[in-house]
């Protein structure tokens, strides 16, 4: 279409008069060049086809709104260039959204891991405190507490192990827990 400016103006004139056939001829003359221009910028055939279609749609709308186009060739390339810029802006923003979401998920995972580690440390400190306080108890008290709460034995099983009656084990366990509670610092007793 570059070769014959008079023919270009005539087709453009007919297109301005809402002649779809003339616009179809304009489309046929320009579509390959505009597609090639866009394809080399976006390097994705589907995106290039979509953007090429959009160039011609925008041009048709522009013509139908009665706006003047002095140089149709330049006009097509200008619209194509602007659509490519918009395409990259949208792609960039969606990539930023994806990376922000991924970053947020990673941060949430790190916080969860840190909380778990903190709980583990607090539990370890509490256990170490209890172990140190257990050492301060009489052997008899320490033994029933360990058998009941560390090893998970029932009152009857502890009675069998120690060789005492169930009632005696209950009393020993009660006294051992009260003594241990008295040995614990004030904050830990409240937890």
C-alpha positions in Angstrom: 0.0 0.0 0.0 3.0 2.2 0.4 3.5 2.3 -3.4 0.3 4.1 -4.4 -0.5 7.1 -2.1 -3.6 8.0 -4.2 -5.0 4.5 -3.9 -4.3 4.6 -0.1 -6.2 7.9 0.2 -9.1 6.5 -1.8 -9.4 3.3 0.4 -9.1 5.5 3.5 -11.8 7.8 2.2 -14.1 4.9 1.5 -13.4 3.4 4.9 -14.3 6.7 6.5 -17.6 6.5 4.8 -18.1 3.2 6.7 -17.4 1.0 3.8 -16.4 -2.4 5.4 -15.2 -3.7 2.0 -12.6 -1.0 1.7 -11.4 -1.5 5.3 -11.1 -5.2 4.5 -8.8 -4.4 1.6 -6.8 -2.1 3.9 -6.6 -4.9 6.4 -5.3 -7.4 3.8 -2.6 -4.9 2.7 -1.3 -4.2 6.2 -2.0 -7.3 8.4 1.2 -9.2 7.6 3.4 -6.2 8.2 1.7 -5.2 11.5 1.7 -8.8 12.7 5.4 -9.1 11.9 6.2 -5.8 13.7 4.3 -6.9 16.8 5.6 -10.5 16.8 9.2 -9.3 16.8 8.4 -7.2 19.9 6.4 -9.7 21.9 7.8 -13.0 20.6 4.6 -14.9 21.3 2.4 -15.8 18.4 -0.9 -15.8 20.3 -0.2 -12.4 21.9 1.0 -11.0 18.5 -2.3 -12.2 16.8 -4.4 -10.7 19.6 -2.5 -7.4 19.5 -2.7 -7.3 15.6 -6.5 -7.8 15.8 -6.7 -5.0 18.4 -4.7 -2.6 16.1 -7.3 -3.0 13.3 -10.2 -2.9 15.7 -9.0 0.4 17.2 -8.3 1.8 13.7 -11.8 0.9 12.6 -13.3 2.5 15.7 -11.2 5.6 15.2 -12.4 5.9 11.6 -16.0 5.3 12.5 -15.8 8.1 15.1 -15.1 10.5 12.2 -11.5 11.3 13.2 -9.0 12.2 10.6 -6.0 10.0 9.7 -3.4 11.7 7.7 -1.0 8.8 7.2 -2.6 5.4 7.6 0.7 3.5 7.6 2.1 5.6 10.4 -1.2 5.4 12.3 -1.2 1.6 12.2 2.4 1.4 13.6 1.7 4.0 16.3 -1.3 2.1 17.5 0.7 -1.2 17.4 3.5 0.4 19.3 1.2 1.8 22.0 -0.6 -1.6 22.4 2.8 -3.3 22.8 3.7 -0.9 25.6 0.4 -1.5 27.3 0.9 -5.3 26.9 4.2 -5.1 28.7 2.8 -2.9 31.4 0.1 -5.4 32.1 2.4 -8.3 32.0 4.9 -6.6 34.3 2.1 -5.7 36.8 0.8 -9.3 36.8 4.3 -10.6 37.3 4.7 -8.2 40.2 1.4 -9.3 41.7 2.6 -13.0 41.4 6.0 -12.3 42.9 4.4 -10.2 45.7 2.0 -13.1 46.5 4.9 -15.6 46.4 6.9 -13.3 48.7 4.0 -13.0 51.1 3.5 -16.8 51.2 7.2 -17.3 51.8 7.2 -14.7 54.6 4.1 -16.4 56.1 5.9 -19.7 56.0 9.0 -18.2 57.6 6.9 -16.7 60.4 5.2 -20.0 61.0 8.5 -21.8 61.1 9.9 -19.2 63.5 6.8 -19.5 65.7 7.1 -23.3 65.8 10.8 -23.0 66.6 10.0 -20.4 69.4 7.4 -22.8 70.9 9.9 -25.6 70.7 12.5 -23.5 72.5 10.0 -22.4 75.1 8.9 -26.0 75.7 12.6 -27.1 75.9 13.3 -24.3 78.5 10.2 -25.3 80.5 11.2 -29.0 80.4 14.7 -28.1 81.5 13.3 -26.0 84.3 11.0 -28.8 85.4 13.9 -31.3 85.1 16.1 -29.1 87.3 13.3 -28.8 89.9 12.6 -32.5 89.8 16.2 -33.0 90.9 15.4 -31.0 94.0 12.5 -33.4 94.9 12.8 -36.4 97.1 13.6 -39.6 95.1 10.1 -41.0 96.0 8.3 -37.9 94.6 10.5 -37.7 91.5 9.9 -41.4 90.7 6.1 -41.2 90.8 6.0 -38.0 88.7 8.3 -39.5 86.1 6.4 -42.8 86.0 3.0 -41.0 85.7 3.7 -38.0 83.4 6.8 -39.0 81.5 6.3 -42.7 81.0 2.4 -42.4 81.1 1.8 -45.3 83.6 -1.5 -45.6 85.4 -1.9 -45.3 89.1 -2.3 -49.1 89.3 0.8 -49.7 87.2 2.9 -47.3 89.4 1.6 -49.1 92.5 2.8 -52.4 91.0 6.2 -51.0 90.0 6.8 -49.3 93.4 5.2 -52.0 95.4 2.7 -49.8 97.2 -1.1 -49.5 97.3 -3.0 -47.3 94.8 -4.1 -44.9 97.5 -0.6 -44.4 98.7 0.5 -43.7 95.1 -2.3 -41.1 94.8 -1.2 -39.3 98.0 2.5 -39.5 96.9 1.6 -38.0 93.5 -0.5 -35.3 95.1 2.3 -34.3 97.5 5.0 -34.5 94.8 3.0 -32.2 92.4 2.4 -29.6 95.2 6.1 -29.7 96.2 7.1 -29.3 92.5 4.6 -26.4 92.1 6.1 -24.6 95.1 9.6 -25.0 93.6 8.6 -23.5 90.2 9.0 -19.7 89.6 5.7 -17.7 90.0 5.2 -17.2 86.2 5.5 -20.8 85.3 3.1 -21.8 88.1 0.5 -19.6 86.5 0.9 -21.1 83.0 
